[in-house]
Amino acid sequence: MEEILYKSTRDSSKTVTASQAILKGLSDDGGLFVPTKLPVLDKSIKELAGMDYKGIAYEVMKLFLTDFTEEELKNCIENAYDDKFDTKEIVPITKKDGAYFLELYHGATIAFKDMALSILPHLMTTSAKKNNIKNEIVILTATSGDTGKAALAGFADVPGTRIIVFYPKGGVSFIQERQMVTQKGDNTLVVGIKGNFDDAQTGVKKIFGDKQLAKELEEKGFQFSSANSINIGRLVPQVVYYVYAYAKLLSDGEIAEGEKINVVVPTGNFGNILAAYFAKNMGIPIEKLICASNENKVLFDFFETGVYDRNREFMLTNSPSMDILISSNLERLIYLIAGEDSKKNADLMKQLSDEGRYEISDDMKDKLSGFVGGYSTQQETCAKIKDMYDKTGYVLDTHTAVAAKVYDDYVKRTEDKTKTVIASTASPYKFTVSVMEAIEGKKSDEPDFDLVDRLSRLSGTKVPNAVEEIKTAPTRHDHVCEIQDMVNEVKSFLNL
Ligand SMILES: *Cc1c(COP(=O)(O)O)cnc(C)c1O
């Protein structure tokens, strides 16, 4: 197998192995790690169609993580995709109203983040062993609501690791916050910040880049890594389910061999849709990648105009996990469409941090023809949830509904009949209040957990364990801090 190394999007002169890239999370120059070459599948899709989720996970991940042995990687996969998921299929596909919903929310914390974060701790500890790391690894994470809990669930009580999560206080759903602040495990810390997700993410990146702090950490036997989708160890496991979806549609006879499909992804930090782009590059016949935004439609505007401009009002919406104006993973795409020119990419990223905007060149724009942008307002999202429920009885969460609405608009505009997979990124239970408001047409003043029970009756689905277990769980984390105090929270947790 061809060895794949990783280099930074801001400096191509050095390379690291996959396990080193996973351990570091972010490159020292602030860039993101990208593979020196995007691998292509070495098995036919027909062969893959005969495999289960774990089998396909191995076939995809082995091509990216070439310094892992077969035994190491298979071990990681076995330990990740087990009965933490509430279905043996891991990701069921449900056909409703003319589209295929790829349900990525059957893991421990009922959002798609579980797909990668149930395996990341295993990849991380394996990487530490391979590289003879004796330091304790401190996972530093900014969350718009779902990554935090999924990372906490994955890393809680994992020997040799600690995990610190920063979330925007007041910017996540009730269930999301309860899930995080009730987290057990002596190695966990959850802190709300007085700011939005972009503030949390920028703060975390700053702490990563703090050379003085890194020195102090080293002296005390710690080193940072990231559980955000800036970590290649997050991105690679996310490629798997797009390959799986295609293989499964083929084996179920829903599509013919080689038939092209479209994929719609509700997008915030651009990680999930970038994984779909990688799957396409590996040889999965994907025609259009449809990038769905909420009212924070910085990506929609980017695909329309070639200008990325974060200078706008930040909106809190009913799809909070997509309330983001700085989509970190777009940097990987920018780097690739700039012809892997790290200097050009670094210049654009500098403009983004100095002026909050940049514009790409015409030949870069030409390379984006496989992407389509769209967005849905909060009202449209609610109307989509209601419409789908009335028509089919199927309940979408607010994020998936953004994607479904954007897909409706796309079909109306283009009359494109290509079969389409919609990434379903969360269980409706995670956003019960917004979902019930959409279905019932009014805000309820009932307690949130009563609404959960009503959602269960109305949808005919069982309340997920992830929600049952927080009904009575005590609060274990109640810190709230100013943005500029994030670093002090880190230091005090680590006794620095
Ligand atoms: C994180 C998240 C998204 C956005 O995914 P990105 O990879 O950040 O684009 C969408 N929906 C849900 C429910 C999420 O948790």
The ligand as an ORCA input file, in Angstrom:
! r2SCAN-3c Opt
* xyz 0 1
  C     -21.724     19.553     13.822
  C     -23.078     19.450     13.239
  C     -23.354     19.908     11.948
  C     -22.306     20.591     11.092
  O     -21.293     19.711     10.709
  P     -19.903     20.296     10.167
  O     -19.039     19.115      9.977
  O     -19.422     21.214     11.237
  O     -20.208     21.024      8.913
  C     -24.631     19.717     11.434
  N     -25.605     19.141     12.180
  C     -25.377     18.695     13.431
  C     -26.488     18.100     14.195
  C     -24.107     18.831     14.011
  O     -23.895     18.380     15.247
*
